[in-house]
């Protein structure tokens, strides 16, 4: 057992001192620096929104609900990810500026503001950014919000409160958008399903089952 521990320490030391690891640390440091953090957060959100839609489309192809992969749909979801990245980047900075500390009370205040104020804004931004790429944007936006807002908002309350407690308590501001997008990869699959499912009744049945 002692031999295994010594071997592991040597391997860890070797990895930390390797040139590749040092370069990776340098890239991460620059990417999450104040100068480039906004661009990093936008890139992360754009990429994982695309991946989430890609996963949903692959599932729809498997089940026969989709006849062929739609790259334009993935590009539209990526575009919505840009808005998500920008809003989340600034929102977390605002929260940390006005609610300072990581006590239980501070975390709960951030959580409630996040759910009651920011979640609705995010959902509206999601539908609004996608409506810009569709025919008759204003009518589509109104129909989407009226038909699907409640479904997504209910899902927000199931997914994000426990995730955001970890986010607000343990993570520095610069890593919060990365954490959000990692957690929301599965949620992005669901938002893509809600957005592109023509029948809300079908989606609602899936949630309730």
Secondary structure, 3 states (H helix, E strand, C coil): CHHHHHHHHHHHHHHHHCHHHHHHHHHHHHHCCCCCHHHHHHHHHHHHHHHHHHHHHHHHHHHCCCCCCCHHHHHHHHHHHHHHHHHHHHHHHHHHHHCCCCCHHHHHHHHHHHHHHHHHHHHHHHHHHHHCCCCCHHHHHHHHHHHHHHHHHHHHHHHHHHHHHHHHHHCCHHHHHHHHHHHHHHHHHHHHHHHHCCCHHHHHHHHHC
